[in-house]
């Protein structure tokens, strides 16, 4: 290899390394932007009300302790500091008279207040909110799987008049914002007598257009020879869908389930309008009402927000591989 070729190869490797470093830098910036709010939410949920208002703010929850007796430390709230005298005015955490102590006598230690979660859980009927949300999510996910699989199979494999036009019409409905149809939907549900019932939260969402689109794109990638061979063996259309296509679409089905779970779990505007009582109120609406009632208790609001989104985060970590695989294999074939 000549010296010129070596210089070109070195320059190419340098540009590739710089490009890769730039991509990694952008990814890390994105990670920080996405993760920092969650970290702040969790740390705030573990702080005391006084510590939340302290400036400069702290990332790790800490408590202020004074040695009440030899080897016995009592947690206190700092009222004020006298820098000139080197003293600090403190008050016992549970309430009591204010006292002045030497600044060196106050020690800061890590203090994670898990009792904030128990207190937030007691302040509102979150058990009922969780039950309602899980119940609605189970029925919606089951309905979405059935309707999406059948509709996607029809659009991908069956030939009928207006198939492509109907599919485009389905996709166009994704561009209609929810506030546009929520008023006529409310009128329909009033006439059906479904306001403040589980039917109002379940039935309108048993079909999901994006899930139909995702499954249809994947079904079109499955070779037609499999269908021909199955028909020769006496397999019906439904049996072919159940025994062959669905087992080959496990990754996409997992993604459909995750999207349906996330969409139902985070649904807010629809249940806010369609529900009136705690009996059927889902988690997100209950969380909004809780934040109104506990507007000044930031630690309780952050605790409630944390245990409200925790199931979704756990579900994503377990299913992220299937989600990425489904998006990579479904393709954009039309």
C-alpha positions in Angstrom: 0.0 0.0 0.0 1.4 3.4 -1.0 1.8 6.3 1.3 -1.1 8.1 -0.4 -3.4 5.2 0.3 -2.3 5.0 3.9 -3.0 8.7 4.3 -6.5 8.3 2.8 -7.3 5.4 5.0 -6.2 7.3 8.1 -8.3 10.3 7.1 -11.3 8.0 6.5 -10.9 6.4 9.9 -10.6 9.8 11.6 -13.7 11.1 10.0 -15.6 7.9 10.9 -14.4 8.1 14.5 -15.4 11.8 14.7 -18.8 11.0 13.2 -19.4 8.2 15.6 -18.3 10.3 18.5 -20.8 13.0 17.4 -23.6 10.5 17.3 -22.8 9.1 20.7 -22.6 12.7 22.1 -26.1 13.4 20.7 -27.4 10.2 22.2 -26.0 10.9 25.6 -27.5 14.4 25.5 -30.9 12.8 24.7 -30.4 10.4 27.6 -29.7 13.2 30.0 -32.7 15.2 28.8 -35.0 12.3 29.1 -33.7 10.8 32.4 -33.1 13.9 34.5 -36.8 14.8 35.0 -37.5 11.2 36.2 -34.6 11.3 38.6 -35.8 14.6 39.9 -39.3 13.3 40.4 -38.0 10.3 42.3 -35.7 12.3 44.5 -38.4 14.9 45.2 -40.7 12.1 46.3 -38.2 11.1 49.0 -37.7 14.5 50.5 -39.3 16.4 53.3 -41.5 19.5 52.6 -38.8 21.7 54.1 -36.0 20.2 52.0 -38.0 20.6 48.8 -38.0 24.4 49.4 -34.4 24.7 50.3 -32.0 26.6 48.0 -29.7 25.5 46.4 -31.7 22.3 45.8 -30.2 18.9 46.5 -30.3 15.9 44.3 -30.0 13.3 47.0 -32.5 13.5 49.9 -30.8 14.4 53.1 -31.9 15.1 56.7 -30.6 17.5 59.3 -29.7 15.8 62.6 -28.7 17.0 66.0 -27.3 14.9 68.8 -30.0 15.0 71.4 -28.1 12.6 73.7 -24.8 10.8 73.5 -25.2 8.5 70.5 -28.8 9.6 69.9 -29.5 11.7 66.9 -32.8 13.6 66.4 -33.9 14.9 63.0 -34.7 18.6 62.9 -35.8 21.3 60.4 -33.5 24.3 59.9 -35.3 27.6 60.5 -32.5 30.0 60.0 -28.7 30.4 60.0 -26.6 33.0 61.7 -23.3 33.0 59.7 -21.7 35.6 61.9 -22.3 33.7 65.1 -21.9 30.3 63.5 -25.3 29.1 65.0 -28.3 27.5 63.5 -32.0 27.8 64.6 -33.7 24.4 64.4 -37.1 22.9 65.3 -37.8 19.2 65.9 -39.2 17.5 62.9 -42.4 16.5 64.6 -43.0 20.0 66.0 -41.8 21.7 69.1 -40.1 24.9 70.3 -37.3 26.5 68.3 -33.8 26.2 69.6 -30.4 27.6 68.7 -27.5 25.2 68.4 -23.9 25.5 67.2 -23.6 25.0 63.5 -21.1 22.2 63.9 -23.6 20.2 65.9 -25.9 19.8 62.9 -25.1 16.9 60.7 -26.5 16.1 57.3 -27.2 12.5 56.5 -29.0 10.7 53.7 -32.7 10.3 54.5 -35.0 8.6 52.1 -38.6 9.2 53.2 -40.4 6.2 51.9 -43.3 7.1 54.2 -44.2 9.7 51.5 -45.4 6.9 49.3 -47.6 5.4 52.0 -49.0 8.8 52.9 -49.8 9.5 49.2 -51.5 6.1 48.9 -53.7 6.9 51.9 -54.7 10.4 50.8 -56.7 9.1 47.8 -58.4 5.8 46.7 -55.4 4.8 44.5 -56.3 1.1 45.0 -59.6 1.7 43.2 -57.9 3.8 40.5 -55.4 1.0 39.9 -58.2 -1.6 39.8 -60.2 0.4 37.3 -57.1 1.0 35.1 -56.0 -2.6 35.1 -59.5 -3.8 34.3 -60.0 -1.4 31.5 -56.5 -2.2 30.1 -57.0 -5.9 30.1 -60.3 -5.7 28.1 -58.9 -3.0 25.7 -55.7 -5.0 25.0 -57.7 -8.2 24.4 -60.1 -6.4 22.0 -57.2 -4.6 20.2 -55.4 -7.9 19.6 -58.6 -9.6 18.1 -59.7 -6.7 16.0 -56.2 -5.7 14.8 -55.3 -9.3 13.8 -58.5 -9.8 11.9 -58.5 -6.4 10.2 -54.8 -6.6 9.4 -55.2 -10.1 7.8 -58.1 -8.8 5.7 -56.1 -5.8 4.4 -52.9 -7.8 3.8 -54.2 -11.1 2.3 -57.8 -10.8 1.2 -58.9 -9.2 -2.0 -62.1 -7.2 -2.0 -63.5 -4.1 -3.7 -62.2 -0.9 -2.2 -59.7 -2.6 0.0 -56.8 -0.1 -0.4 -59.2 2.9 -0.3 -60.7 1.7 2.9 -57.3 1.2 4.4 -56.2 4.7 3.4 -59.5 6.0 5.0 -58.6 4.1 8.2 -55.1 5.7 8.2 -56.6 9.2 7.6 -58.5 8.8 10.9 -55.2 8.9 12.8 -54.9 12.5 11.8 -58.1 13.6 13.5 -57.4 15.0 17.0 -59.4 13.7 19.9 -61.0 17.0 20.8 -62.7 17.0 17.4 -64.8 13.9 18.1 -65.1 13.9 21.8 -68.2 16.0 21.9 -70.2 13.9 19.4 -68.9 10.8 21.2 -70.2 12.1 24.5 -73.6 12.7 23.0 -73.7 9.1 21.6 -72.6 7.7 25.0 -75.3 9.7 26.8 -78.0 8.3 24.5 -76.6 4.8 25.2 -76.6 5.4 28.9 -72.9 4.6 29.1 -71.6 7.7 30.9 -69.6 6.9 34.0 -69.5 3.2 33.1 -66.8 0.7 32.1 -68.4 0.4 28.7 -67.5 4.0 27.9 -63.9 3.4 28.7 -63.6 0.1 26.9 -65.9 -0.3 23.9 -64.8 2.8 21.9 -61.1 1.7 22.1 -61.4 -2.0 21.1 -60.0 -1.1 17.7 -56.6 0.6 17.2 -55.7 1.9 13.8 -52.0 2.0 14.3 -52.0 -1.6 15.5 -53.9 -2.6 12.4 -51.3 -0.8 10.3 -48.4 -2.3 12.1 -49.8 -5.9 11.8 -50.8 -5.4 8.2 -47.3 -4.3 7.3 -45.8 -7.4 8.9 -48.4 -9.8 7.4 -47.4 -8.6 3.9 -43.8 -9.7 4.5 -44.9 -13.3 5.1 -44.4 -15.3 1.9 -47.6 -16.1 0.0 -46.2 -19.6 -0.6 -47.0 -20.5 3.0 -50.7 -19.6 2.4 -50.8 -21.7 -0.8 -49.3 -24.7 1.0 -51.7 -24.3 3.9 -54.7 -24.2 1.6 -53.6 -27.3 -0.3 -53.4 -29.1 3.1 -57.0 -28.0 3.8 -56.3 -25.1 6.1 -59.0 -22.4 6.3 -58.3 -18.7 6.3 -58.9 -18.4 10.1 -56.8 -21.5 10.8 -54.0 -20.1 8.6 -54.1 -16.8 10.6 -54.2 -18.6 14.0 -51.7 -21.4 13.3 -49.2 -19.8 11.0 -49.4 -16.0 10.8 -49.8 -15.2 14.4 -47.0 -17.5 15.7 -44.7 -15.8 13.1 -45.7 -12.4 14.4 -44.9 -12.7 18.1 -42.6 -9.7 18.2 -45.2 -7.4 16.5 -47.9 -8.7 18.7 -45.9 -7.8 21.8 -45.4 -4.3 20.4 -49.2 -4.0 19.8 -49.8 -5.1 23.4 -47.3 -2.5 24.7 -48.7 0.3 22.7 -52.2 -0.6 23.8 -51.2 -0.8 27.4 -49.4 2.5 27.3 -52.2 4.2 25.5 -54.9 3.0 27.9 -52.8 3.5 31.0 -52.0 7.1 30.1 -55.4 8.0 28.7 -56.6 11.2 30.3 -58.9 13.4 28.3 -61.4 10.7 27.4 -62.0 9.2 30.9 -61.9 12.8 32.3 -65.0 13.6 30.2 -66.7 10.2 30.4 -66.4 9.5 34.1 -67.9 11.3 37.1 -67.3 9.1 40.1 -64.4 7.3 41.8 -66.1 4.0 41.1 -64.9 3.9 37.5 -62.3 6.7 37.5 -58.9 5.5 36.1 -55.5 6.2 37.4 -54.5 9.3 35.4 -57.7 11.2 36.1 -57.4 10.2 39.8 -53.8 11.5 39.8 -54.9 14.8 38.4 -57.6 15.2 41.1 -55.0 14.2 43.7 -52.6 16.9 42.4 -55.4 19.5 42.8 -56.1 18.5 46.3 -52.4 18.2 47.3 -51.2 21.3 45.4 -48.7 22.3 48.1 -47.5 18.8 49.1 -45.0 18.4 46.3 -43.4 15.3 47.9 -46.8 13.5 47.9 -47.6 14.5 44.3 -44.2 13.2 43.2 -44.7 10.0 45.1 -48.1 9.5 43.5 -46.7 10.2 40.0 -43.8 7.8 40.6 -46.0 4.8 41.6 -48.4 5.7 38.8 -45.8 5.4 36.0 -43.7 2.6 37.5 -45.6 -0.3 35.9 -45.1 1.2 32.4 -41.4 1.7 32.9 -41.0 -1.9 34.2 -43.1 -3.2 31.2 -40.9 -1.3 28.7 -37.7 -2.6 30.1 -39.0 -6.2 29.8 -40.4 -5.7 26.3 -38.0 -3.2 24.6 -36.3 -5.9 22.6 -39.6 -7.0 21.1 -40.6 -3.4 20.3 -37.4 -2.7 18.4 -37.6 -6.0 16.6 -41.2 -5.4 15.6 -40.5 -2.0 14.1 -37.4 -3.4 12.3 -39.2 -6.4 10.8 -42.6 -4.9 9.9 -41.2 -2.8 7.2 -43.0 -0.2 5.1 -44.3 -2.5 2.3 -47.6 -1.4 0.7 
